[in-house]
């Protein structure tokens, strides 16, 4: 195996074919107090009973700038988009109803046309069959049935 490599401040050694890493703790750097850039002013207030209260002035919380607020609330935008979507659906349903009515009228007209054409074809067959001179003549006589026997 290769010789153990030392990383940073840790000591390493091999024990029975196994590498052991023992970290060495770092000593913390001494902390130096940091003075604020601006020393806050001390305010004194005289109460009505004559006592004096001294302390630091507390600045009121500042609201977020108006630039970060949207001009219109998200709820209003969502409601408006829902209205636009509803109008689109209503328009689509109106067009669908109109399409179904037009399709029904077309089918109705096609049925009437088919009936007129079929009726005309039948009339042409009847007229052409009547004007046809050479046909088969069938004489129908009155048949007599006596005791389940046909006598024709």
Buried (B, 14 or more C-beta within 10 A) or exposed (E): EEEEEEEEEEEEEEEEEEEEEEEEEEEEEEEEEEEEEEEEEEEEEEEEEEEEEEEEEEEEEEEEEEEEEEEEEEEEEEEEEEEEEEEEEEEEEEEEEEEEEEEEEEEEEEEEEEEEEEEEEEEEEEEEEEEEEEEEEEEEEEEEEEEEEEEE
